[in-house]
Amino acid sequence: SLEDNVFLKIAVKRGHAGVVSILLKDERVQPTKEALGNLLREAFRRRFIGTMCALLQDERVDPNEISVNSVKRALKNGYKELADLILEDDRVKSTQRMQNLKLDKLLQRTRKTREKDD
């Protein structure tokens, strides 16, 4: 399996979204569900938006690997695109905390729209 997915790990750590995308399409690359979860968390932690997009396009990758607290932290620190990636993924489990986070974001968006209209 292409040297135990070492190329995939390196591509994620360096933020090479295109390489990640190509490797995930190669049938010789067979990462475990756990490995894919680790790679997604790694890309999220490093704030590699393109790499996260590449990972999330693969149906084997579970977006629920990113915790609610991580999404909150990303929003608080101004990484809106990163939080949006997870919040807008249909596969994200609808826990109460995640729903509250989605509702908060919706309210913030509504407030900003109203401010522009004033």
Secondary structure as a PSIPRED ss2 file (coil, helix, strand):
# PSIPRED VFORMAT (PSIPRED V4.0)

   1 S C   1.000  0.000  0.000
   2 L H   0.000  1.000  0.000
   3 E H   0.000  1.000  0.000
   4 D H   0.000  1.000  0.000
   5 N H   0.000  1.000  0.000
   6 V H   0.000  1.000  0.000
   7 F H   0.000  1.000  0.000
   8 L H   0.000  1.000  0.000
   9 K H   0.000  1.000  0.000
  10 I H   0.000  1.000  0.000
  11 A H   0.000  1.000  0.000
  12 V H   0.000  1.000  0.000
  13 K H   0.000  1.000  0.000
  14 R H   0.000  1.000  0.000
  15 G C   1.000  0.000  0.000
  16 H C   1.000  0.000  0.000
  17 A H   0.000  1.000  0.000
  18 G H   0.000  1.000  0.000
  19 V H   0.000  1.000  0.000
  20 V H   0.000  1.000  0.000
  21 S H   0.000  1.000  0.000
  22 I H   0.000  1.000  0.000
  23 L H   0.000  1.000  0.000
  24 L H   0.000  1.000  0.000
  25 K H   0.000  1.000  0.000
  26 D C   1.000  0.000  0.000
  27 E C   1.000  0.000  0.000
  28 R C   1.000  0.000  0.000
  29 V C   1.000  0.000  0.000
  30 Q C   1.000  0.000  0.000
  31 P C   1.000  0.000  0.000
  32 T C   1.000  0.000  0.000
  33 K H   0.000  1.000  0.000
  34 E H   0.000  1.000  0.000
  35 A H   0.000  1.000  0.000
  36 L H   0.000  1.000  0.000
  37 G H   0.000  1.000  0.000
  38 N H   0.000  1.000  0.000
  39 L H   0.000  1.000  0.000
  40 L H   0.000  1.000  0.000
  41 R H   0.000  1.000  0.000
  42 E H   0.000  1.000  0.000
  43 A H   0.000  1.000  0.000
  44 F H   0.000  1.000  0.000
  45 R H   0.000  1.000  0.000
  46 R C   1.000  0.000  0.000
  47 R C   1.000  0.000  0.000
  48 F C   1.000  0.000  0.000
  49 I H   0.000  1.000  0.000
  50 G H   0.000  1.000  0.000
  51 T H   0.000  1.000  0.000
  52 M H   0.000  1.000  0.000
  53 C H   0.000  1.000  0.000
  54 A H   0.000  1.000  0.000
  55 L H   0.000  1.000  0.000
  56 L H   0.000  1.000  0.000
  57 Q C   1.000  0.000  0.000
  58 D C   1.000  0.000  0.000
  59 E C   1.000  0.000  0.000
  60 R C   1.000  0.000  0.000
  61 V C   1.000  0.000  0.000
  62 D C   1.000  0.000  0.000
  63 P H   0.000  1.000  0.000
  64 N H   0.000  1.000  0.000
  65 E H   0.000  1.000  0.000
  66 I C   1.000  0.000  0.000
  67 S C   1.000  0.000  0.000
  68 V H   0.000  1.000  0.000
  69 N H   0.000  1.000  0.000
  70 S H   0.000  1.000  0.000
  71 V H   0.000  1.000  0.000
  72 K H   0.000  1.000  0.000
  73 R H   0.000  1.000  0.000
  74 A H   0.000  1.000  0.000
  75 L H   0.000  1.000  0.000
  76 K H   0.000  1.000  0.000
  77 N C   1.000  0.000  0.000
  78 G C   1.000  0.000  0.000
  79 Y C   1.000  0.000  0.000
  80 K H   0.000  1.000  0.000
  81 E H   0.000  1.000  0.000
  82 L H   0.000  1.000  0.000
  83 A H   0.000  1.000  0.000
  84 D H   0.000  1.000  0.000
  85 L H   0.000  1.000  0.000
  86 I H   0.000  1.000  0.000
  87 L H   0.000  1.000  0.000
  88 E C   1.000  0.000  0.000
  89 D C   1.000  0.000  0.000
  90 D C   1.000  0.000  0.000
  91 R C   1.000  0.000  0.000
  92 V C   1.000  0.000  0.000
  93 K C   1.000  0.000  0.000
  94 S C   1.000  0.000  0.000
  95 T C   1.000  0.000  0.000
  96 Q H   0.000  1.000  0.000
  97 R H   0.000  1.000  0.000
  98 M H   0.000  1.000  0.000
  99 Q H   0.000  1.000  0.000
 100 N H   0.000  1.000  0.000
 101 L H   0.000  1.000  0.000
 102 K H   0.000  1.000  0.000
 103 L H   0.000  1.000  0.000
 104 D H   0.000  1.000  0.000
 105 K H   0.000  1.000  0.000
 106 L H   0.000  1.000  0.000
 107 L H   0.000  1.000  0.000
 108 Q H   0.000  1.000  0.000
 109 R H   0.000  1.000  0.000
 110 T H   0.000  1.000  0.000
 111 R H   0.000  1.000  0.000
 112 K H   0.000  1.000  0.000
 113 T H   0.000  1.000  0.000
 114 R H   0.000  1.000  0.000
 115 E H   0.000  1.000  0.000
 116 K H   0.000  1.000  0.000
 117 D H   0.000  1.000  0.000
 118 D C   1.000  0.000  0.000
